Amino acid sequence: MKEKPLKTVVIGVLIGFVLAVPYIGFNEAIVYFLSMVMIMSIFAMGLDLVFGVSGMMSLGHAAFFGIGAYTLSILTINYEVSFGMAFLASGLFPSIIATLFGFLAVRLTALFFALTTMALAELIYILATFKLRNFTGGMDGLSGVPRPEFWSIDFYENSSFYIFIALIFFTAFCISAVIRSSPFGQVLKGMRQNEIRAEQIGFNIKRFKLGIFVISGFYSGIAGALMASLMFFVDSGNLTFQMSVEVVIMVLLGGLGTLVGPVLGVFVFQLLSIVLSSYTSYWNGIIGIVFIVYTIFFPTGMMGLAKSGWQLVAGMGKGGKT
C-alpha cells in the first residue's frame, strides 16, 4: 500500500475510534481525559501555527486561552447570552486582543518577540486577577459555566459533550491542515526559513505574521471556552505563564511545525501529568527533566522520531527485495 493511502486509512480509523469512544465501554474518566486532550490539542495547534509554521516563539499564548474562557463564562453567566453567541465571541475577542498584541510584537524578532508576548500576557493576568475581579471573580474564579443547549441534546452528559468537543477538534485540525498547505502557509514556512529573503521577494512579512497570530488567537480562545465549559469553572490560572510554557512543551514534545505533532505532544504530556501526580507532588519537576533530556536526544519530537523510524523500516524493506 502506498504511503498516502495508508495515511488516509490510518486517519480514518483514528477518527472513527475517537468518535466511538463514549459508546464502546470506556469509563467516564477516559472520556473526560480524552476531552481534555482534544481541547488542549486545539490550543497547541493554534500555538504551532505561530511557533512551528511561522517561527515566532510566543510565551504569552495563555492570555488568549484565558480570555476565551472568561468571555464565554462572563457572557453566559452575567449577561445570559446564548452559548452559541458566547462561544463565537470567545474566539473573536481573543483574536481582537491578538491583533493588538500583534501590532506590537510582530515588529520584533526572536527573543524580543517572546519576551514581549510574555509581558503582555502577564498584564492580562494582572488585570483579570486584580483590576477586573468584579467581572472575573479574581483568584476565586467563576463557577457554573454552562454547556451548549442544541437540539434537545443533554450536553451535561460527558459523552454528549465529548462528541461536541470532537467535532470542534476535527474542524480545527482540518482548517490547520488547509492553512499549512495553502499559499499563505507556504509563505509562512518560507519566512521561517529565511525572513530576509521572503521580504526581498516582495512579501509583507509583518502582515503575514499578524495574520497567523490572529488566527492562532482564535484557536486559543475557542480552546479556553471549551475548557471552561468542560470544567464548569474558570479562574486566572488559565492566564498564567506556566500555562504558556506548558503548551510550548507540548508542541515541542510532539514535533514542532507538524500537523499531528501537537496532538501527540498534548496526549503524552497530559498522560505523564496524571501518572506522575498520582505518585509525587514534584511531578512538574520530573516532567521538566524528562523534557530537557528528550529535546537533547530527540530535537525533532515524536513526529521526527516516527519519520526516522518509518524511513529506516522502508529502507530495510527495499534492501530486502530481490
URLINCOR-V832194 format. One record per helix or strand of 2 or more residues. SS is the DSSP state (H for helix, E for strand). FROM is the first residue (numbers start at 1). LEN is the number of residues. Records with the same first field share a line. If there is no record, write none. Layout:
BEGIN
SS: FROM-LEN, FROM-LEN
END
This chain:
BEGIN
H: 3-21, 28-26, 62-16, 83-23, 110-22, 133-4, 138-3, 158-24, 183-11, 195-7, 205-27, 236-4, 241-14, 261-17, 283-15, 301-20
E: 142-2, 233-2
END
